[in-house]
Amino acid sequence: MANTIPVSTDAVPEAPKSFIDKVGPALAIGLTAIAAVFGSMSAGQLQYAMFYKSQAAQDQAKSTNQWTLAGFKRDRALIREGDAVGLRAQSGYAVTTFPPDNLPLIAVKKNDPTPEETRKKLEAAQTQAYSWLVKKDGPPATFPPEITDEHIKALRQALEERRPEAELLALAAKIDIAAINKAIDDAEEKTTVTDKEWDPTLKAAAELATYFNDKKADSKENRIARQAAGFELDERRYRIESRLNQGVGFLYDIRVKVSSATSDKYRKKSELLGYAMLVAQVGAVAASLALARKKAGGLWLIAAVIGFIALGFGGYALAPAALLAF
């Protein structure tokens, strides 16, 4: 008789795995990975915040330079004004004259490649210098470029009115950093172009005001009056240049606030991502505890809810800065 293996009728087939059993381990691993990603992103946002804070410090130094230069030029203007008043009194308030036969000669360098063109430019500069000295119609009134961006104009007005820092930063947060960069570039260029345009005339004016030829008859009073006219021209020039430097200084002050506001946005993004990382870590712990127990439906639910909360924090932090409430 053949041997037969008895078959147990008590064997129970393995029950199919539930949805939680299938996704539970993945949830624990996923929350751990999300926590690591959010932690790294939080550190990155903090680096951005530090960069813009350092940019604000650099802009503050540039602003200080412009305001210092503006103050120096205003001080020079006052000194020149006082010198001119004294010289006018010494000349007996004589009328300033520059006789055509007693003017400095136009000198062109021998190695000049275009001597005739250079001579014409020097003659034009001397003619304009004469007009600035005698008619006092120069240098022409010059102002910083007009600000067209409404947000920049609003922040400048707030700076002039010395409003609270929180209000200034709120206004600065609305300014596009590209717009303020362009405004600064335009103002700097206006200052540079003005210096280049005025330089030949100012040099010719200084030469006219101090020129003396002992072979030509000229009264002492007129020579003093010439110097006084030169100082008066300097006084007008320094006041105009001071105004240009003030305009650039204001723009750098505005960019200080813009950089500070941008830094605050990135710092708060970093803070929210840090919270998201902590929440995700808590969820990963809850999921791990659920894996250690046979029946932990409540823990799985807690882990899932915590995961959604972490994603909510992270999603809000990663939204564009213009859409955020802070």
C-alpha positions as CSV (number, residue, x, y, z in Angstrom):
1,M,0.0,0.0,0.0
2,A,1.5,3.4,-1.0
3,N,2.4,5.8,1.6
4,T,0.3,9.0,1.6
5,I,1.1,12.4,3.2
6,P,-1.8,13.5,5.3
7,V,-3.0,17.0,4.3
8,S,-4.1,19.3,7.1
9,T,-7.5,20.7,6.7
10,D,-6.7,23.5,9.3
11,A,-4.3,25.6,7.0
12,V,-5.7,29.1,6.4
13,P,-4.6,31.1,3.3
14,E,-2.7,34.4,3.9
15,A,-5.0,37.3,4.0
16,P,-4.4,40.0,1.4
17,K,-2.5,43.1,2.6
18,S,-4.5,46.2,3.3
19,F,-3.8,49.5,1.6
20,I,-2.1,50.8,4.8
21,D,0.1,47.7,4.9
22,K,1.2,48.4,1.4
23,V,1.9,52.2,1.6
24,G,2.9,52.3,5.3
25,P,6.6,51.6,4.9
26,A,6.7,54.0,1.9
27,L,5.1,56.7,4.0
28,A,7.8,56.4,6.7
29,I,10.5,56.6,4.1
30,G,8.9,59.4,2.2
31,L,8.4,61.6,5.3
32,T,12.1,61.0,6.2
33,A,13.2,62.1,2.7
34,I,10.8,65.1,2.8
35,A,12.3,66.2,6.1
36,A,15.8,66.0,4.7
37,V,14.8,68.0,1.5
38,F,13.1,70.7,3.5
39,G,16.1,71.0,5.9
40,S,18.4,71.5,2.9
41,M,16.1,74.0,1.3
42,S,15.8,75.9,4.6
43,A,19.6,76.3,4.8
44,G,19.6,77.5,1.2
45,Q,17.0,80.1,1.8
46,L,19.0,81.3,4.8
47,Q,22.0,81.7,2.6
48,Y,20.0,83.9,0.3
49,A,18.8,86.0,3.3
50,M,22.5,86.5,4.4
51,F,23.5,87.5,0.8
52,Y,20.8,90.2,0.6
53,K,21.7,91.4,4.1
54,S,25.3,91.8,3.1
55,Q,24.1,93.6,0.0
56,A,22.2,96.0,2.2
57,A,25.4,96.7,4.2
58,Q,27.3,97.4,1.0
59,D,24.6,99.7,-0.3
60,Q,24.6,101.5,3.1
61,A,28.3,102.2,2.7
62,K,27.8,103.5,-0.9
63,S,24.9,105.7,0.3
64,T,27.1,107.1,3.1
65,N,29.8,107.9,0.5
66,Q,27.3,109.8,-1.7
67,W,25.9,111.8,1.3
68,T,29.4,112.6,2.6
69,L,30.4,113.8,-0.9
70,A,27.2,115.9,-1.2
71,G,27.9,117.5,2.2
72,F,31.5,118.2,1.3
73,K,30.4,119.9,-1.9
74,R,27.8,121.9,-0.1
75,D,30.5,123.0,2.4
76,R,32.8,123.9,-0.5
77,A,30.0,126.0,-2.0
78,L,29.6,128.0,1.2
79,I,33.3,128.6,1.4
80,R,33.5,129.7,-2.2
81,E,30.5,132.0,-1.7
82,G,32.2,133.6,1.3
83,D,35.5,134.0,-0.6
84,A,33.6,135.6,-3.6
85,V,31.8,138.1,-1.3
86,G,35.2,139.1,0.3
87,L,36.8,139.6,-3.1
88,R,33.9,141.6,-4.4
89,A,34.3,143.9,-1.5
90,Q,38.1,144.2,-2.1
91,S,37.5,145.1,-5.8
92,G,35.1,147.9,-4.8
93,Y,32.4,145.9,-6.5
94,A,34.0,146.5,-9.8
95,V,32.3,145.1,-12.9
96,T,34.1,142.1,-14.2
97,T,35.6,142.5,-17.7
98,F,37.6,140.1,-19.9
99,P,39.2,142.3,-22.6
100,P,39.6,140.3,-25.9
101,D,43.2,141.3,-26.1
102,N,43.9,140.1,-22.6
103,L,42.8,136.5,-22.7
104,P,44.9,133.3,-22.4
105,L,46.0,131.9,-25.7
106,I,44.5,128.7,-27.0
107,A,47.3,126.1,-26.9
108,V,47.2,122.8,-28.8
109,K,49.7,120.1,-28.2
110,K,52.2,119.5,-31.0
111,N,51.4,115.8,-31.1
112,D,47.7,116.3,-31.4
113,P,46.4,114.2,-34.3
114,T,43.5,116.6,-35.0
115,P,44.8,120.1,-34.1
116,E,42.1,122.1,-35.9
117,E,39.3,120.2,-34.3
118,T,40.9,120.5,-30.9
119,R,41.4,124.2,-31.3
120,K,37.7,124.7,-32.2
121,K,36.7,122.7,-29.1
122,L,39.0,124.8,-26.8
123,E,37.7,128.0,-28.4
124,A,34.1,126.9,-27.8
125,A,34.9,126.0,-24.2
126,Q,36.5,129.4,-23.6
127,T,33.5,131.2,-25.1
128,Q,31.1,129.3,-22.9
129,A,33.3,129.8,-19.9
130,Y,33.2,133.6,-20.5
131,S,29.4,133.4,-20.6
132,W,29.3,131.4,-17.3
133,L,31.6,133.9,-15.6
134,V,30.1,137.2,-16.9
135,K,26.5,136.4,-17.6
136,K,26.3,133.8,-14.8
137,D,24.2,131.5,-16.9
138,G,26.1,128.4,-16.1
139,P,26.6,125.8,-15.2
140,P,23.0,125.0,-16.3
141,A,20.5,123.7,-13.7
142,T,20.9,120.0,-13.6
143,F,18.8,117.5,-11.7
144,P,18.9,113.7,-11.1
145,P,16.9,111.6,-13.6
146,E,13.2,111.6,-12.9
147,I,11.9,108.6,-11.0
148,T,9.1,107.0,-13.0
149,D,8.4,103.9,-10.8
150,E,5.6,104.7,-8.5
151,H,6.8,102.3,-5.8
152,I,10.3,103.9,-5.7
153,K,8.7,107.4,-5.5
154,A,6.5,106.3,-2.6
155,L,9.5,104.9,-0.7
156,R,11.6,108.0,-1.4
157,Q,8.8,110.2,0.0
158,A,8.6,107.9,3.0
159,L,12.3,108.2,3.6
160,E,12.1,112.0,3.4
161,E,9.3,112.0,5.9
162,R,11.2,109.6,8.3
163,R,8.4,107.1,8.6
164,P,8.8,104.0,10.8
165,E,11.1,101.2,9.7
166,A,8.3,98.7,9.4
167,E,6.4,100.9,7.0
168,L,9.6,101.5,5.0
169,L,10.2,97.8,4.6
170,A,6.6,97.2,3.6
171,L,7.0,99.7,0.8
172,A,10.4,98.4,-0.2
173,A,8.9,94.9,-0.5
174,K,6.8,96.1,-3.5
175,I,9.8,97.4,-5.4
176,D,11.3,95.3,-8.2
177,I,15.0,95.1,-7.6
178,A,15.7,95.5,-11.3
179,A,13.9,98.8,-11.3
180,I,15.9,100.3,-8.5
181,N,19.2,99.0,-10.0
182,K,18.3,100.7,-13.3
183,A,17.4,104.0,-11.4
184,I,20.8,103.9,-9.7
185,D,22.6,103.2,-13.0
186,D,20.8,106.1,-14.7
187,A,21.7,108.5,-11.8
188,E,25.3,107.5,-11.8
189,E,25.5,107.9,-15.6
190,K,23.9,111.3,-15.4
191,T,26.6,112.4,-12.9
192,T,29.4,111.0,-15.0
193,V,28.1,112.6,-18.2
194,T,27.6,115.9,-16.5
195,D,31.2,115.9,-15.2
196,K,32.5,115.1,-18.7
197,E,30.4,117.8,-20.3
198,W,31.4,120.5,-17.9
199,D,35.1,119.7,-17.5
200,P,36.4,121.6,-20.6
201,T,34.4,124.7,-19.7
202,L,35.3,124.7,-16.0
203,K,39.0,124.4,-16.9
204,A,38.7,127.3,-19.3
205,A,36.8,129.3,-16.7
206,A,39.5,128.7,-14.1
207,E,42.1,129.8,-16.5
208,L,40.2,133.0,-17.4
209,A,39.6,133.9,-13.8
210,T,43.2,133.6,-12.8
211,Y,44.9,134.8,-16.0
212,F,47.4,137.7,-15.6
213,N,49.6,139.2,-18.3
214,D,51.9,141.9,-17.0
215,K,52.4,143.2,-20.5
216,K,48.7,144.1,-20.8
217,A,47.1,146.9,-18.9
218,D,44.6,145.7,-16.4
219,S,43.5,147.2,-13.1
220,K,44.0,145.5,-9.8
221,E,40.3,145.8,-9.1
222,N,39.4,143.9,-12.3
223,R,41.8,141.1,-11.6
224,I,40.2,140.7,-8.1
225,A,36.8,140.8,-9.7
226,R,37.8,138.1,-12.1
227,Q,38.8,135.9,-9.2
228,A,35.5,136.6,-7.5
229,A,33.6,135.6,-10.6
230,G,35.6,132.3,-10.7
231,F,34.6,131.6,-7.0
232,E,31.0,132.4,-7.8
233,L,31.1,129.9,-10.6
234,D,32.6,127.3,-8.3
235,E,29.9,128.0,-5.7
236,R,27.1,127.4,-8.3
237,R,28.8,124.2,-9.6
238,Y,29.3,122.7,-6.2
239,R,25.6,123.3,-5.3
240,I,24.4,121.6,-8.5
241,E,26.9,118.6,-8.0
242,S,25.8,118.3,-4.4
243,R,22.2,117.9,-5.6
244,L,23.2,115.2,-8.0
245,N,25.0,113.3,-5.2
246,Q,22.0,113.6,-3.0
247,G,19.8,112.0,-5.6
248,V,22.2,109.1,-5.9
249,G,22.4,108.8,-2.1
250,F,18.6,108.6,-1.9
251,L,18.5,105.8,-4.4
252,Y,21.2,103.8,-2.5
253,D,19.1,104.4,0.6
254,I,16.1,102.9,-1.2
255,R,18.1,99.9,-2.3
256,V,19.2,99.3,1.3
257,K,15.6,99.0,2.2
258,V,14.8,96.8,-0.8
259,S,17.7,94.4,0.0
260,S,16.7,94.3,3.7
261,A,13.1,93.5,2.7
262,T,14.2,90.8,0.3
263,S,16.5,89.3,3.0
264,D,13.5,89.2,5.4
265,K,11.4,87.3,2.9
266,Y,14.1,84.7,2.4
267,R,14.7,84.5,6.2
268,K,11.0,83.8,6.8
269,K,10.9,81.3,3.9
270,S,13.8,79.5,5.7
271,E,11.9,79.6,9.0
272,L,8.8,78.0,7.4
273,L,10.8,75.4,5.7
274,G,12.4,74.6,9.0
275,Y,9.0,74.1,10.5
276,A,8.1,71.9,7.6
277,M,11.2,69.8,8.2
278,L,10.3,69.4,11.9
279,V,6.7,68.4,11.1
280,A,7.9,65.9,8.5
281,Q,10.3,64.4,11.1
282,V,7.4,64.0,13.6
283,G,5.4,62.3,10.9
284,A,8.2,59.9,10.1
285,V,8.5,59.0,13.8
286,A,4.7,58.3,13.9
287,A,5.0,56.2,10.8
288,S,7.9,54.2,12.3
289,L,5.9,53.5,15.5
290,A,3.0,52.3,13.4
291,L,5.3,49.9,11.6
292,A,6.4,48.5,14.9
293,R,2.8,47.6,15.9
294,K,0.5,45.1,14.2
295,K,-2.6,47.3,14.6
296,A,-1.9,51.0,14.5
297,G,-4.5,52.5,12.3
298,G,-4.6,55.6,14.4
299,L,-0.9,56.1,14.1
300,W,-1.0,55.8,10.4
301,L,-3.7,58.4,10.2
302,I,-1.6,60.7,12.4
303,A,1.4,60.2,10.2
304,A,-0.6,60.9,7.1
305,V,-2.1,64.1,8.5
306,I,1.3,65.3,9.7
307,G,2.8,64.6,6.2
308,F,0.1,66.8,4.6
309,I,0.8,69.5,7.2
310,A,4.5,69.4,6.4
311,L,3.8,69.6,2.6
312,G,1.5,72.5,3.3
313,F,4.3,74.4,5.2
314,G,6.8,73.6,2.5
315,G,4.5,74.6,-0.4
316,Y,3.6,77.9,1.2
317,A,7.3,78.6,1.8
318,L,8.2,77.8,-1.8
319,A,5.6,80.1,-3.3
320,P,6.9,83.2,-5.1
321,A,7.8,85.9,-2.7
322,A,5.3,88.4,-4.2
323,L,2.4,86.0,-3.3
324,L,3.4,85.5,0.3
325,A,1.8,87.4,3.2
326,F,5.1,88.4,4.8
